[in-house]
């Protein structure tokens, strides 16, 4: 294998092309499909269940009626939602909102998996509703659908809006750095564990984007805490994580030109289309990015990178954004294959100028986002008169100067969590330009953990998904969807046709990655059937499973 890291992730064999075509079909969504018989049986049995294992005097005020969620026409079963303070102070006004989905999976009895979205200041309910929760309302869809690949079938899932003021959470965060974020988070989590009786259970941290800052710092605080046994941090997983901010050239700028060379058929910044390509190529050369790639982005790495370049002239991503705004106004840097028409988003507001985001089946004059429907707010215990939910806060929660922390690469927080847990996964979608896959990999090649720098090999093992429901293929591809590498407690995985929000664009891939984190499958190349889907897969052709009959 060549040491050069300018790998583009394109298929090299006919069977790879066939698998990727199947992956493309996973985004051609059919929203009112007939569910498999086993799933309908499972839905009916959930509706009949009255054995709530987490219900007690402390939790009963948070219990959600699983039949009261708007437009969800099945019973969600046992679930809890509400607000808890970030400290035990009597006058504490800062409270974080949570939505908890206990799992019926017998293997999940001693664990809690936390999901965090990024921003900073973006709600984790985005992940719940559009990525990995028990119901999914896809963009442009008529209504929510049952999510076969809900993470709560694998683990007890806890979605948290944080820091304070994010989503349904309330109060002013009064934070300037990640250490303060972690302190407030652990204050909330202590209160939550006491309420639900989970102290000492394994904790897994998961999230995406700016959670690449949150998770290493929160995990590091758990490790250093004198209450570390309460948290029992056992692993972490981050999707398209923002882990290198000062300088940011290694995670985005250095890899921009080869990214465009690979995907310009989609992005359209060709030579001769304005002067964008010429400016990008000039900056790439003058800022030394080409030399850095050739010399340092190798496997194994050749040494520590030189100091970064933060000059304005070297911010080539700004040229990309400028060009896309002028020649392709519908472009999406979070998933570059998406363009006009912009899909309607049920989570967004129907403010002036944003009516196009309202699902076509609803009145644009009265639509204020799915989570702000009065029935929804009442169901999940949002106090009357509390602020409306928004996907992301209007102002940076760290204040006008932003997050003053060193990034988790520089501070060592990321390294310490990897070395403590020896169970850390970082995964990226190749069609994400906001946090490019090779940019993240380039940062990791400059990082030392467990006695070695970077990976010895470029991701070269097949990331494989089994075939589950042939009549529900629109929620997951099958076969080879990407590749991966793992060394010294850290796994890095790529999904070829996913974007920034990997569990949204590749639900089966996100599900398999969580199985790997929880230790339910040997590795990402395994052909074993998904371990917690309802039904008997013993007769599924090509499943090659040793765990074919599953029950929750």
Secondary structure by P-SEA (a helix, b strand, c coil): cccccccccccccaaaaaaaaaaaacccccccccccaaaaaaaaaaaacccccccccccccccccccccccccccccbbbbbbbbccccccccbbbbbbbbbbcccccccbbbbbbbccccccccccccccccccccccccccccccccccccccbbbbbcccccccccccccccccaaaaaaaaaaaaaaaaaaacccccbbbbbbccaaaaaaaaaaaaaaaccccccccccccccccccccccccccccccaaaaaaaaccccccccccccaaaaaaaaaaaaaaaaaaaacccccccccccccccccccccaaaaaaaaaaacccccccccccccccccccccccccccccccccccccccccccccccaaaaaaacccccccccccccccccccccccccccccccaaaaaaaaaccbbbbbbbcccccccaaaaaaaaaacccccccccccccccccccccccccccccccccccccccccccbbbbbbcccccccccccaaaaaaaaaaaacccccccccccccccccccccccccccccccccc
